[in-house]
């Protein structure tokens, strides 16, 4: 899931200060914590209160869509909501505001969130942990399913550095497990230690987005639809003629 943090309300108020008619737009998608209609209504009320204190008279309404990152969903669901709106405050990750701007270039859009990372949730600890940096060249097949790009503080690709503590902790973050300590033990459990001995070449970081924004073509949407099969003809009815 994509993990976000709320921007300080003071920063948001500085964005919208010149405007009167504001749409706080939630997103029902993959962001954690949730940023849907309920959260949009909370933000809207905070803006109304701030408007009264500053004698601004903001007119605020709320709406939500299933995903802000889909231009078709935005076109179908958001178009009617934009009448009279001066600015949209997006509750989505950083992809949402950009997709809205591309879909409705005449609309001013500001983010209400800071996108932090992609991670997984441990319900018992009530904690979200970063697990993937979308590097574009996954090596989990070599490391027992534990990502060194994300979980090693130094992004080391060939075993631990010299700073790993005796109990397997990272010298950079004392309460963080050394990624390569975890990888070593995992490969040992899987009887795949030969993989640990393989020296990985110098990493090509370009697939991780260092050459500009990445794109991915959805091949299934570019193919013409398959023709529907013709219905089978029924056998002719009737017996022998006399």
N, C-alpha and C positions, 0 to 999 in steps of 0.2 A: 504494500500500500504506500501511497505518497503521504508523507508526514509534513504538516505545516504548523506554523506558529502564528498566533494573532499579532498583527502589527499594533503598536501602542495607539490608543484612541486619539491621543494628541497628534500623532503623525497623520492619521486618517482625516482628522478635522482640518489639517493644513491642506490636504489634497482638495477637499470638497468646498473649502471656504468661499470660492467665488460663485458657487452654484446654489440653486434653490430647490429644484425638483430632482430628487435622488432616488434611484432604484438600487436597493441592496439585493443582489442576486446570489442565491444559494446554489450549491452543487450537490446532488445526491450521489456522486460518483465515488471514487476510491480514496478520497482524502480522509486522513485521520488526524486529530479527532474530527467527528462529523461537522460539516459546514453547510447544512441544508437549510430548510425553511425556518426551523426553530431558532437556529443560530443567527440567521439573517434578521429575524424579528427582534432578537436581543440587540444586535448592532443598530437596527433602525431606532429602537427606543433610546439607546444611548445618544444617537445623533439628534433626536428630537429634544432630549433634555439639554444637550449642549447648545442647541439652537436657541432654546428659551433663555439660557443663561447669558448667551452672547447677543440676544435680540436679533437672531438671524431669520427665524421663521422658516426653517427648512420644511419642505413637503416631502415626506419619505414614504415610499411603499416598498413592499417585499415581494419576491417571487423566487421560485427555484426551478431548475431543470435537472433531468437525470444525469446529464454530463455536459459540462461547458466546453469540453475539448472536441465536440462533434458539431461541425458546421450545419449539418442537416437538422439535428435536434434544435439548435439555436434558431434556425430559420423558421422551423415549424412551430416552435413554442414561444419564442421571445419577440417576434415581430410585433404582435399586437400590444405587447407590454411597453413598447418604447415610445408610444405617443405622449408627448409633453415632458419626456425625461431629458434632463440636462446632462446627467452623468450617471454611470453605473459603477457601483462599488462591488467588485467581484469577491466572493467568498471561496473561490476555487484556488488550486495551486497555480503556479505561474503560467501554465499552459492555457488556463481558462481565459484570462484577460486578453491574451494574444489572439486566441481564436475568435473572441467577440469582435476585436478590432478588425480582423481580416474579414469577418462576415458582415459587420456593420461599420464600415470605415467612417461614417459620419458621426459616430457616437464616441463620446469621451469615456474612457474606462480606466479605473484605478484599482489596484490590488488591496484587499484587506488582510492578506496573509503573506507571510514569508515562507517559501518552500524550503524545507530543511533537508530531507533525504527520503530514500525509498527503504522501507524496513518491514520488519515483522513484529508481531505483538505477543508479549508474554502476559497472559491474562492474570496469572497468579501474582506477578510482580507489578502489574498495572504499568508496564513499561514498553515503549517502542524502541527497537534496536535497528540501527542501520545495517543492511545486509547486502546492498547492491549499489554500485556507482554507475551502472549502465555504460561500462567501458567499451562495449562493442566487440570484445574478444574474450569470451568466457573460458575460464580455465578450471572450472569446478570438477571436470573429469580427471584432472591431474592432482587435485588436492583434497579428495575425499568429501567434496561437497562443502568445503569451507573456503570462503573467498579471501585470498590474501590482499587483493586490491583494496577491499573495504576494511578488512579487520586487522591488517597490519598497519601500524601507525606510520611506517616508512614505505609501504607498498613494495616490500621486498619479494622477489619472485623465486629465490633459490635458498630456502632455508632461513633459520632465524639469524638475527644479528648477534653481536657479542654482548648485548645488554639484557638479554632475557634472564630473569631472576631464577633462583633455584626452584621456586615453586611454580614456575611457568607464567610469570606475569611480565608485562611490558614495561621497559624502563621509561617510556614516555608517559604512560598512564599507569600508575602503580596498581590500580584496582581493575585493570583490564587484562584479560587473558592474552598471552602471546599467541598470535594467529598460527605461527608455525609450530608452536608447542601443541596446539590443538590438532593441526594437520598431521603432525608426526604420529600422535597417538591414534588418530582416526585411521590413517593408512596402515598402521600396525594391526589394528583390530580387523581391517579388511584383508589383511595379508597382501598388501600392495606396496610394500616398502621399496620395491624396485623402481616404482614411480618417483619416490622421494629422492633417489640417487640421480635421476635424470637432470642434467643441467639445462635450464631454460635459456634460450637466446635473449639478447637485449630486446626488450619489449617495444613493439610499435604502438605508440599511444594515439596514432591518428584516428582509429575507429572510435575513440572515446569523445570525439567532437572537437578536436584541436584544429581541424581544417574548416571550421564554420559549422552552421547548423546541419544536422543529419536529417536524412529522409528515408522512409521505408515504403516501398511500393506494395500495395495490397493486390497481389496478382489476381486473386479470386474476383476482384471487382472490375478488373480490366478485360476479362474474358467475355465474349458474347454468350448469352444464355443458351443452354442446350435446347434444341427443339423438342417439343413434347411428342412422345410416341403416338403414332396414329392408333385410334381405337381398332381393336380387332373386329373384323366383319362377322356378323352372326351367320351361321349356316342357313340356307334357304329351307323354309318349312314346306311341308307337303309330301304326300306319298306318291305311289305309282298312279299314273292316269290310265283310265280305262277307255 
